[in-house]
Amino acid sequence: MISQDYFVGAVSVLLGGFALTGAVLNLDWYFRLKKAQRIEAWAGRRGARAFYAALGLSLIALGIAIACGIAPNKSVGRRLKHNAPADPHVPVDPGLIFGC
């Protein structure tokens, strides 16, 4: 694990905690922010709080996953026929399949 993963994970957890705290505590100054006002105008205060609570929880989960070394590019995808190697026992780089 590299220190960058811990840093990015920690930043994600902190931003998620900020979003979750603003939503749970219904902080007026938080919902006076320009982006929050757009969400509030579209979905109302209750909808904006639910949106930011879900966003906060998602960012916290993402940060924990990044810090633990779980990354979507490490998953093994299905082999496509045109990308499959001649030998089925040779592993395929998922980046080749998904074009990453």
Sequence and secondary structure as in RCSB ss.txt:
>XXXX:A:sequence
MISQDYFVGAVSVLLGGFALTGAVLNLDWYFRLKKAQRIEAWAGRRGARAFYAALGLSLIALGIAIACGIAPNKS
VGRRLKHNAPADPHVPVDPGLIFGC
>XXXX:A:secstr
  HHHHHHHHHHHHHHHHHHHHHHTT HHHHTSHHHHHHHHHHHHHHHHHHHHHHHHHHHHHHHHHHHT  GGGS
     TTT  SSTTS   HHHHHT 
